[in-house]
Amino acid sequence: MLTFTVGSGPALEVTEFADFDTGQAVYRITGIGAFTLGWDPDHHPEADQDPMQEILQVAYGTGPLGFHMDEAPVLYGVTLAGAEPFTRAALEVDALRLRPYRLIISAPVRVPRGAARRASDVVSALARHWLAQPWTPELRRAHEHHCAPHSLHRYGGLIAQHEERLRRLREDHAHYIQRADRATAVLQAGPVPAPAGAPPHPYASTETAGR
């Protein structure tokens, strides 16, 4: 059990979990709910990427990612919903500003500012703790492994698109080379003289035309 003091609020009793199947860390806060921390699945970290450029993510609750999640946290009587990306750099400069959603009459709306500020402070404290753990680099590798099948499918589709685009470019390239060769041959053949009996040049002088 961990204890966090965030702002002027009461101390938070937190239980920490690490899911190496998906590459996520789960923090369950007594009386509030759970926050799932990890990397944004749409921005896969590169092996040589500056950690400050990593796009992280907090999901409000546990289980499969969605708008309504299990154990969704409740702050100031407001149930948080969905997930939000944030940068590691924002944590370093203490500039994390989250805007969680909640559901009102089947429409997603932003939570009140007070709940948003509290969520930002809580997530900031949890994320700082998570990123400082010695097992976090391995959790990042687990995230990459979990995302690898989706990455292969996505990049395979992009590769196929680019291969088709390259095929069309090669066809266009060959076509334009033929046209350029034709234009070169025409140019090298020289100007075309008017044959005998042809009408006069429209801009020839009257004196020249009458000869």
Helices and strands as residue ranges (DSSP letters): E 2-4, E 12-19, E 24-29, E 33-39, G 51-53, E 55-60, E 74-75, E 78-79, E 83-87, H 88-92, E 101-104, E 107-110, H 113-131, H 136-188, H 206-210
